[in-house]
Amino acid sequence: MGDVKGDFPYLDTQAARMLASGIQRASVRDGISLRQLGKRLGYKQAVVLSHMASGRVPIPIDRAQDLATTLEVDPKMFLAAVLDQRHPDVDWALITGMHDTAGSTFHLAADLTGGRAVDELTPGQRAVMREVAADPQASRRWLSVHEVEAVEMLRELRPTMVREGLGPGDRRALRDALTRK
Protein backbone atom coordinates (compact mmCIF):
# COMPACT_ATOMS: atom_id res chain seq x y z
CA MET A 1 0.00 0.00 0.00
CA GLY A 2 1.61 3.26 -1.13
CA ASP A 3 2.03 6.51 0.70
CA VAL A 4 -0.77 8.92 -0.36
CA LYS A 5 1.64 11.85 -0.70
CA GLY A 6 4.03 9.58 -2.64
CA ASP A 7 1.31 8.42 -5.03
CA PHE A 8 -0.17 11.92 -5.34
CA PRO A 9 2.79 14.33 -5.06
CA TYR A 10 0.84 17.25 -6.55
CA LEU A 11 -2.33 16.71 -4.51
CA ASP A 12 -2.02 19.89 -2.46
CA THR A 13 -1.24 22.21 -5.36
CA GLN A 14 -3.42 25.07 -6.49
CA ALA A 15 -3.12 23.85 -10.10
CA ALA A 16 -4.58 20.42 -9.29
CA ARG A 17 -7.44 22.00 -7.32
CA MET A 18 -8.20 24.44 -10.14
CA LEU A 19 -8.16 21.64 -12.73
CA ALA A 20 -10.42 19.41 -10.63
CA SER A 21 -12.83 22.29 -10.09
CA GLY A 22 -12.82 23.15 -13.80
CA ILE A 23 -13.48 19.54 -14.81
CA GLN A 24 -16.36 19.31 -12.33
CA ARG A 25 -17.91 22.57 -13.58
CA ALA A 26 -17.55 21.51 -17.24
CA SER A 27 -19.19 18.19 -16.45
CA VAL A 28 -22.17 19.90 -14.80
CA ARG A 29 -22.37 22.87 -17.19
CA ASP A 30 -21.92 21.00 -20.47
CA GLY A 31 -23.09 17.55 -19.40
CA ILE A 32 -19.94 15.90 -20.75
CA SER A 33 -17.97 12.98 -19.40
CA LEU A 34 -14.27 12.95 -18.62
CA ARG A 35 -13.75 10.81 -21.71
CA GLN A 36 -15.50 13.39 -23.92
CA LEU A 37 -13.52 16.18 -22.32
CA GLY A 38 -10.28 14.28 -22.89
CA LYS A 39 -11.19 13.80 -26.54
CA ARG A 40 -12.01 17.50 -26.89
CA LEU A 41 -8.55 18.31 -25.51
CA GLY A 42 -6.82 15.79 -27.78
CA TYR A 43 -5.84 13.21 -25.17
CA LYS A 44 -5.84 9.56 -26.29
CA GLN A 45 -6.46 8.43 -22.71
CA ALA A 46 -8.77 10.73 -20.74
CA VAL A 47 -7.59 9.18 -17.47
CA VAL A 48 -4.57 11.48 -17.69
CA LEU A 49 -6.94 14.38 -16.87
CA SER A 50 -8.05 12.52 -13.76
CA HIS A 51 -4.42 11.89 -12.80
CA MET A 52 -3.59 15.59 -13.20
CA ALA A 53 -6.68 16.73 -11.27
CA SER A 54 -6.00 14.29 -8.42
CA GLY A 55 -2.37 15.33 -8.15
CA ARG A 56 -0.93 12.02 -9.31
CA VAL A 57 0.94 13.64 -12.21
CA PRO A 58 1.85 17.27 -12.89
CA ILE A 59 -0.02 19.42 -15.39
CA PRO A 60 2.08 20.07 -18.51
CA ILE A 61 2.97 23.75 -18.81
CA ASP A 62 2.46 23.67 -22.58
CA ARG A 63 -1.15 22.47 -22.11
CA ALA A 64 -2.13 25.04 -19.46
CA GLN A 65 -3.67 27.53 -21.90
CA ASP A 66 -5.73 24.86 -23.74
CA LEU A 67 -6.94 23.43 -20.45
CA ALA A 68 -7.85 26.86 -19.09
CA THR A 69 -9.71 27.84 -22.25
CA THR A 70 -11.64 24.58 -22.51
CA LEU A 71 -12.51 24.50 -18.81
CA GLU A 72 -13.27 28.23 -18.65
CA VAL A 73 -10.67 28.78 -15.93
CA ASP A 74 -8.85 32.12 -15.69
CA PRO A 75 -5.82 31.48 -17.94
CA LYS A 76 -3.38 33.77 -16.09
CA MET A 77 -4.26 32.29 -12.71
CA PHE A 78 -4.12 28.76 -14.04
CA LEU A 79 -0.76 29.21 -15.80
CA ALA A 80 0.69 30.78 -12.65
CA ALA A 81 -0.60 27.82 -10.61
CA VAL A 82 0.82 25.31 -13.11
CA LEU A 83 4.20 27.05 -13.12
CA ASP A 84 4.19 27.02 -9.33
CA GLN A 85 3.22 23.33 -9.34
CA ARG A 86 6.09 22.43 -11.67
CA HIS A 87 8.67 24.72 -10.07
CA PRO A 88 7.60 25.48 -6.48
CA ASP A 89 11.02 26.80 -5.44
CA VAL A 90 11.12 29.56 -8.07
CA ASP A 91 10.28 33.07 -6.89
CA TRP A 92 7.87 33.95 -9.69
CA ALA A 93 7.58 37.51 -8.34
CA LEU A 94 10.95 38.20 -9.98
CA ILE A 95 9.41 37.96 -13.45
CA THR A 96 5.76 38.70 -12.78
CA GLY A 97 6.46 41.86 -10.83
CA MET A 98 4.15 40.69 -8.06
CA HIS A 99 5.57 41.15 -4.57
CA ASP A 100 4.93 38.62 -1.84
CA THR A 101 1.76 40.36 -0.68
CA ALA A 102 0.36 40.64 -4.19
CA GLY A 103 1.45 37.08 -4.95
CA SER A 104 -0.27 35.84 -1.82
CA THR A 105 -3.39 37.78 -2.76
CA PHE A 106 -3.23 36.32 -6.26
CA HIS A 107 -2.98 32.75 -4.98
CA LEU A 108 -5.70 33.38 -2.39
CA ALA A 109 -8.04 34.72 -5.07
CA ALA A 110 -7.33 31.68 -7.25
CA ASP A 111 -7.94 29.38 -4.31
CA LEU A 112 -11.21 31.05 -3.27
CA THR A 113 -12.71 31.15 -6.74
CA GLY A 114 -11.52 27.80 -8.06
CA GLY A 115 -9.58 29.63 -10.76
CA ARG A 116 -12.58 31.55 -12.05
CA ALA A 117 -12.53 35.30 -12.43
CA VAL A 118 -14.46 36.94 -9.60
CA ASP A 119 -16.94 38.46 -12.05
CA GLU A 120 -17.80 34.92 -13.23
CA LEU A 121 -19.11 34.01 -9.78
CA THR A 122 -22.85 34.15 -9.22
CA PRO A 123 -24.23 37.00 -7.10
CA GLY A 124 -24.98 34.44 -4.39
CA GLN A 125 -21.39 33.19 -4.36
CA ARG A 126 -20.04 36.75 -4.15
CA ALA A 127 -22.49 37.56 -1.31
CA VAL A 128 -21.31 34.53 0.67
CA MET A 129 -17.67 35.52 0.14
CA ARG A 130 -18.43 39.05 1.40
CA GLU A 131 -20.15 37.64 4.50
CA VAL A 132 -17.23 35.33 5.19
CA ALA A 133 -14.73 38.17 4.82
CA ALA A 134 -16.75 40.41 7.14
CA ASP A 135 -17.05 37.86 9.96
CA PRO A 136 -13.94 37.42 12.15
CA GLN A 137 -15.28 34.01 13.23
CA ALA A 138 -16.48 32.82 9.84
CA SER A 139 -15.56 29.18 10.45
CA ARG A 140 -18.24 28.84 13.13
CA ARG A 141 -20.85 29.78 10.50
CA TRP A 142 -19.62 27.31 7.90
CA LEU A 143 -21.56 24.07 7.44
CA SER A 144 -19.90 20.82 6.54
CA VAL A 145 -21.56 18.71 3.87
CA HIS A 146 -22.87 16.48 6.65
CA GLU A 147 -24.61 19.35 8.48
CA VAL A 148 -26.45 20.86 5.50
CA GLU A 149 -29.42 18.47 5.56
CA ALA A 150 -30.13 19.18 9.24
CA VAL A 151 -30.02 22.95 8.73
CA GLU A 152 -32.21 22.71 5.62
CA MET A 153 -34.76 20.77 7.69
CA LEU A 154 -34.70 23.47 10.38
CA ARG A 155 -35.16 26.17 7.74
CA GLU A 156 -38.11 24.26 6.29
CA LEU A 157 -39.74 23.86 9.70
CA ARG A 158 -38.93 27.40 10.85
CA PRO A 159 -38.65 29.63 7.72
CA THR A 160 -38.09 32.80 9.77
CA MET A 161 -34.97 31.23 11.28
CA VAL A 162 -32.81 32.64 8.48
CA ARG A 163 -33.69 36.23 9.45
CA GLU A 164 -34.53 35.94 13.13
CA GLY A 165 -32.84 32.78 14.37
CA LEU A 166 -34.56 30.19 16.54
CA GLY A 167 -36.48 31.47 19.53
CA PRO A 168 -35.53 30.37 23.05
CA GLY A 169 -38.41 27.88 23.18
CA ASP A 170 -37.36 26.19 19.93
CA ARG A 171 -33.71 26.06 21.03
CA ARG A 172 -34.72 24.52 24.35
CA ALA A 173 -37.02 21.97 22.63
CA LEU A 174 -34.27 21.06 20.17
CA ARG A 175 -31.69 20.64 22.94
CA ASP A 176 -34.12 18.53 24.99
CA ALA A 177 -34.99 16.33 22.01
CA LEU A 178 -31.34 15.71 21.16
CA THR A 179 -30.13 15.09 24.71
CA ARG A 180 -32.83 12.60 25.79
CA LYS A 181 -31.42 9.27 26.76
RAGIUR-V635748 format. One record per helix or strand of 3 or more residues. SS is the DSSP state (H for helix, E for strand). FROM is the first residue (numbers start at 1). TO is the last residue. Records with the same first field share a line. If there is no record, write none. Layout:
BEGIN
SS=FROM-TO / FROM-TO
END
This chain:
BEGIN
H=4-7 / 14-30 / 34-40 / 47-54 / 61-71 / 75-86 / 93-96 / 100-113 / 118-120 / 123-134 / 138-141 / 145-157 / 161-164 / 168-179
END
